[in-house]
């Protein structure tokens, strides 16, 4: 399954000012590694997956379009959230959440 190129372009735009960004194809999507850790993925069907603070996950899962991702029928670890990227107003919020958590876990600034 291929990733959604529109979502990938939106992620690229959100990461334009970040340093040490790599794109890696994995799990049927396109992962964006920031400072060596996965921050977001562009997936098929217009879906964005972000890595966020596990302590904020329950609160963030209440937002429109957000759900707990599954891999091979099992829930992923707390702190991963999949979002319908069509929720345009919140795209920036999701990327800010992913980058804030990435900076805390990588010492980036």
N, C-alpha and C positions, 0 to 999 in steps of 0.2 A: 504494500500500500504506500503510495507516495504522499509526501507532505503537501500542505496547502501553501503555494508560493506567495499568495497575498498575505497570509499570516507571517510567513518567513520575512517578507519585505518590511512588514510593520515592526517585527522584532529587530531586524537590522537597523531600522531608523531609530528605535528606542535605545539601541546599544551604540549608536554612532560616536558618542563621546567617551565610551568606556575603553580602557586599555586591555590588552591581552584577551581578545575575543577570538574564539575558534568555532567553526561550524563542523559538526560531526553527524554523519548519517547513522541513526541507530533506532531500533525498535519501530521501524516503519515510519519514522518521522525525521525531522532535522533538529538536532540538539544544538543549543548555543551555550558554549562553555565560556565562562567569564572568570579570569584568574584561576583557571584549572578546574573549576567546578561547574556542573550543569546548573544553569539559571532558568532556562526556559526551553521549550520545544515547540516547533510548529508541526502540527499533526494534520492528517487528512480530515476533510469535513469541516474545515474552518475552526479547528480547535487549537487552543493554546494551552500548554501545560507549564506551570511555574512551580519553582521551589520557593517556599516561604517559611517563615518562622513557625515551627510546629505549635508553639504556644498561642499563635494567632489563628491557627487553621480552623477551629470551630467557628469563630467569628466570621472569618472570610468565606467559609462554606455557606453562610446565610445570604451572600450576595447573589443577585440574579445571574443565572447562567453558570454558576460554579457547582462543581461536583467532585466527589472523591474518585480519583482515577483507579482503574483496575488494570492489572496485567495478567493475562492468562487466567482470568476469572477470579483473581484474588486482589483485594484492596492493597494499594501501595502504602508505604509508610506515611504516617501523619506528617504533613508539611508539603506534600505534593498536592496540587489542585489543578484540575482540568477546567477550562473555561471556554464557553462558546464565544469565539473571538468576534462574533457579530454584535456583541454587547459593546458597541463602539465607545460609549462614554466611559467605560471602566477599563479599557485596554491599558491606558497609561497607569492607572492605579495598580493593575496586576504587575506591570513591569517594574514599577517603583517598589512594590513589595518584594519581588524577586531580587532586585538589585540591592535593596537594603539588607536582606538576609545574606546575600552573597558577600557583601562588604564586611558584615560582622563575622562571617565564618572564614574569610580569607585574609582579613586584615587590610583589605583594600580601602581606598578612600577616594 
